[in-house]
Amino acid sequence: MTQLLQVLIIGVPILLAITLHEAAHGFVALRFGDDTALKMGRVTLNPLKHIDPIGTVLIPGLLLLSGSGFLFGYAKPVPVNFSRLNNPRRDMILVAAAGPGTNLLLALISAMLLKIMFVAFIPTPFDQVEPSFLAQIIVKSLNYSIFINVLLALFNMLPIPPLDGGRVFVGLLPPRLAAPLANVEPYGIFLLLAIIFLIPVLSQAMGYPINVFNQFLLPIVNSVVNFIMTLFGF
């Protein structure tokens, strides 16, 4: 299987995952009174409106082509003016949770479609017939879709602003705890980059390797993926 085909098999689920994730933020914000995203053309399922050339295309593409075991990327954040929401504290939680919630729903839908594929289009071993090339491609893409959507949901729920989990925690915590966490937001992306890239490199050099992604997040992602697959009889 060529690298280009592999990129497409993984790229399509990634594109759908980030597009629907970001669109969900905009739709829910509009539902609760903030039309900022609508005015900026971001309440849409058009992926071109949500793609960041570097974060959505260049970085994931290079990681995939390089054969890296780690996949990282991001889309353009949907603008939300939380002060314009009907109930800013409550609605901020709902707007933030809409993205990860959409990804979990996509993971479940992908598992359901995968089950349909196996029932309708994948021959059993007793048939002694190879599944069609197209069926194999769809199955691979759906498997990636399950993993990618669960990963995106759980990664975004890390309690670090500006990730969705950070904003959910800001909305749930009492004000005296929420304010310091909210103040982290301007520096949150640098904190994330340090956790993902800098700490593993430095800790490896010191002889005590620490990889938050591989050691902590990935096992949880795999557990959720296994639960979904078991739910659908795999």
C-alpha positions in Angstrom: 0.0 0.0 0.0 1.6 3.3 -1.1 2.3 6.1 1.3 -0.2 8.4 -0.5 -3.0 5.9 -0.1 -2.1 5.4 3.5 -2.2 9.2 4.0 -5.7 9.2 2.4 -6.9 6.3 4.6 -5.9 8.2 7.7 -6.4 11.7 6.4 -10.1 11.4 5.6 -11.0 10.4 9.2 -8.8 13.1 10.6 -10.5 15.7 8.3 -13.9 14.6 9.3 -13.0 14.4 13.0 -11.6 18.0 13.2 -14.3 19.5 10.9 -17.2 18.1 12.9 -15.4 18.8 16.2 -14.9 22.5 15.4 -18.4 22.9 13.8 -20.0 21.4 16.9 -18.5 24.3 19.0 -20.0 26.8 16.6 -23.4 25.2 16.4 -23.7 24.9 20.2 -22.5 28.5 20.8 -25.1 29.7 18.3 -27.7 27.7 20.0 -26.9 29.4 23.3 -26.8 33.0 22.0 -23.3 33.7 20.6 -23.3 34.2 16.8 -19.6 35.2 16.6 -18.7 31.9 14.8 -21.7 32.3 12.5 -20.6 35.8 11.4 -17.1 34.5 10.7 -18.4 31.6 8.6 -17.3 28.9 11.0 -20.8 27.4 11.7 -20.4 25.1 8.8 -19.5 21.6 7.8 -17.2 22.9 5.0 -13.7 21.5 6.1 -11.9 24.3 4.3 -13.2 26.8 6.9 -11.7 24.8 9.7 -8.3 23.7 8.2 -5.1 25.3 9.5 -2.5 24.8 6.7 0.3 24.0 9.2 -1.6 22.3 12.1 -4.1 20.3 9.9 -2.0 19.5 6.8 1.7 20.0 7.2 2.5 18.7 10.7 0.2 15.5 10.5 1.3 14.9 6.9 5.0 15.0 7.8 4.5 12.8 10.8 2.6 10.2 8.7 5.1 10.2 5.9 8.0 9.9 8.3 6.4 6.8 9.9 6.3 8.5 13.3 4.4 6.6 16.0 2.9 9.8 17.2 0.3 11.9 15.4 -0.3 15.5 16.4 -2.2 18.3 14.7 -4.8 21.0 15.2 -7.5 23.0 13.4 -8.4 26.7 13.5 -10.2 27.2 16.8 -13.8 28.3 16.5 -14.2 31.9 17.9 -16.6 32.0 20.8 -17.5 35.1 22.8 -18.5 33.5 26.1 -19.8 36.8 27.5 -22.6 36.7 24.8 -23.8 33.2 25.9 -27.2 33.2 27.6 -25.7 31.7 30.8 -21.9 32.2 30.3 -20.7 29.8 33.0 -23.0 26.9 32.2 -23.0 27.4 28.4 -19.2 27.6 28.3 -19.1 24.0 29.6 -21.6 22.9 26.9 -19.8 24.7 24.1 -16.5 23.2 25.1 -17.8 19.7 25.6 -19.6 19.7 22.2 -16.3 19.0 20.3 -15.1 16.0 22.3 -18.7 14.8 22.6 -19.0 14.9 18.8 -15.8 12.9 18.4 -17.0 10.2 20.7 -20.3 10.0 18.7 -18.2 9.7 15.5 -16.2 6.9 17.1 -19.5 5.0 17.9 -20.9 5.7 14.4 -17.6 4.4 12.8 -17.8 1.2 14.9 -21.4 0.7 13.8 -20.4 1.2 10.1 -17.5 -1.2 10.6 -19.8 -3.8 12.0 -22.1 -3.4 8.9 -19.1 -3.7 6.7 -18.1 -7.0 8.3 -21.6 -8.4 8.1 -22.4 -7.3 4.6 -19.1 -7.1 2.6 -16.3 -9.0 4.4 -16.3 -12.8 3.5 -15.8 -15.2 6.4 -12.8 -17.5 6.4 -15.1 -20.3 5.3 -15.9 -18.5 2.1 -12.2 -18.7 1.0 -12.6 -15.4 -0.8 -10.5 -12.3 -0.3 -12.5 -9.1 0.5 -12.5 -6.5 -2.3 -9.8 -3.9 -2.3 -12.3 -1.1 -1.7 -13.8 -3.0 1.3 -10.3 -3.4 2.8 -9.7 0.4 2.4 -13.0 1.3 4.0 -12.4 -1.1 6.9 -8.9 0.3 7.5 -10.3 3.9 7.4 -13.1 3.1 9.8 -10.6 1.5 12.3 -8.5 4.6 12.1 -11.6 6.8 12.5 -12.5 5.0 15.8 -9.0 5.5 17.2 -8.6 9.1 15.9 -11.9 10.3 17.3 -11.3 8.7 20.7 -7.8 10.2 20.8 -9.1 13.6 19.8 -11.9 13.5 22.4 -9.7 12.5 25.3 -6.7 14.7 24.3 -9.0 17.7 24.1 -10.5 16.9 27.6 -7.1 17.4 29.3 -7.7 20.1 31.9 -5.4 22.6 30.2 -6.8 25.8 28.7 -7.3 26.4 25.8 -8.2 22.7 25.4 -11.8 22.0 25.8 -11.2 20.1 29.0 -9.6 23.3 30.5 -12.6 25.3 29.7 -14.9 22.7 31.1 -13.0 22.7 34.3 -13.0 26.5 34.4 -16.8 26.3 34.2 -17.1 23.6 36.9 -14.6 24.8 39.5 -15.5 27.4 42.1 -14.3 30.9 41.1 -11.3 31.0 43.4 -9.9 27.9 41.6 -11.3 28.6 38.2 -9.6 32.0 37.8 -6.0 30.8 38.1 -6.7 28.0 35.7 -8.3 30.4 33.2 -5.2 32.6 33.4 -3.1 29.7 32.1 -4.9 29.9 28.7 -2.4 32.4 26.9 0.4 30.0 27.8 -1.5 26.7 27.4 -0.2 25.9 23.9 3.4 26.2 25.1 2.6 24.0 28.1 1.2 21.4 25.8 4.1 21.5 23.4 6.5 21.1 26.4 4.5 18.1 27.6 4.3 16.4 24.2 7.7 17.1 22.8 10.2 18.7 25.3 9.7 16.6 28.4 10.1 13.3 26.5 13.4 14.5 24.9 14.8 15.9 28.1 13.8 13.0 30.3 15.2 10.5 27.8 18.5 12.4 27.8 18.5 12.2 31.6 17.9 8.5 31.6 14.4 8.7 33.1 12.1 8.7 30.1 8.7 10.3 30.6 6.2 10.3 27.8 2.8 11.6 28.8 1.2 10.5 25.6 2.6 6.9 25.5 2.5 6.2 29.2 -0.7 7.9 30.3 -3.0 9.0 27.5 -2.5 6.2 25.0 -3.5 3.4 27.5 -6.7 5.2 28.3 -7.4 5.8 24.6 -6.8 2.1 23.9 -9.1 1.1 26.7 -12.0 3.3 25.4 -11.4 1.9 21.8 -11.5 -1.6 23.1 -14.7 -0.9 25.0 -16.4 0.5 21.9 -15.2 -2.5 19.8 -16.6 -4.9 22.4 -19.8 -2.9 22.5 -20.3 -3.7 18.8 -19.3 -7.3 19.1 -15.7 -7.3 17.9 
